[in-house]
């Protein structure tokens, strides 16, 4: 990452314009062309510096439900269980962890009932217990990089 990449990341974390040409507005703020901004953003996604770029929604405020879940997966079944869990459209992220509960994932649904149905279905398909860990409090941590 160079200075421009850091500035792009800092800028895109807040005040993203809601208009017909948001990338053009952001590019102008940074003194770049829209094409340059989009190219650099795509490069940051392609090389894994950024894993995603998009809005964050507060699911509960929109009437939905969101939870963090974990499973203890036998090492020899990890790929199989990953494929089973990732096949659920309600699963938003899935991470391997160095822990007894070695697979962690986010479940996003339209209701708590649907959330529980998804957890039950995952348990039935995998034969493993899903540990549901709904958030108690939400904290926002902003990341600002030195340019």
Secondary structure, 3 states (H helix, E strand, C coil): CCHHHHHHHHHHCCCCCCCCCHHHHHHHHHCCCHHHHHHHHHHHHHCCCCCCCCCCCCHHHHCCEEEEEEECCCHHHHHHHHHHHHCCCCEEEEEECCCCCCEEEEEEECCHHHHHHHHHHHHHHHCCCEEEECCCCCCCCCCCCCC
